[in-house]
């Protein structure tokens, strides 16, 4: 195994961690204005993610930094060809964070209504555009032999890209509902459980459709034909779906959340495994594609970075594990009356 391939796996791992952690926060943001029927319930929802949402952003920042350090050519091309959706994602995440912090600072209904809408729209667009961006990467973008993008923004809004956006939204919504089943109680919990059971069927249908579209619009399955062992990734997705449904029915919320994380991990790894060794395929000509070999930094640089990341990634995992354990209890309406609450 080459060091470039190792960095592809690290790069993929960081994106999977981001989708699993910030995914449920984005899903809750999409649900937030609809599932919270009163101001107190909405504050309970916000405080269910309050202690952890900003820490989840570490994985996104690290994934971006690794792209820049390990695959600088990909970073440059990505931020030119996918500039508009990536900037929209960035602005959405900024607006979402500001909305979390500002929403409860003033008690006027009109003030809170504005920020409630901001939370929904920013979360929806961030989730949807992430799906559009990665679906287009899986499908291939119009890169020429100079690694210049020959398409427009509207070329990215194609049927497969839109399907990827819808899939990401549904994955994150189900993940968010599973988290709320852990953190809430009373009628809010009942609402979350009922909605999670309904969304599960929609999500399952969407995954089946997306797999069919992947066969029609991409060549991701080529790697699966050559290496049948890769079928473990879609199998992870199927097992996660079944386990999520069973856990929700038996009211084992933490297991349901873990299962929805497994679905996201399986879905992301399915695409990444089919992509390797490419990082940014060209739909114009396969020879114009950016791979882990023609876009990576020098092996010496990759070696030094490998030492650094092997130290700090475990530290982040330990810290986040501790934070999630520390704030694992349910959020009650009494707790939102404290000064530190959202």
Order of alpha helices (4+ residues) and beta strands (2+ residues): alpha-alpha-alpha-alpha-alpha-alpha-alpha-alpha-alpha-alpha-alpha-alpha-beta-beta-alpha
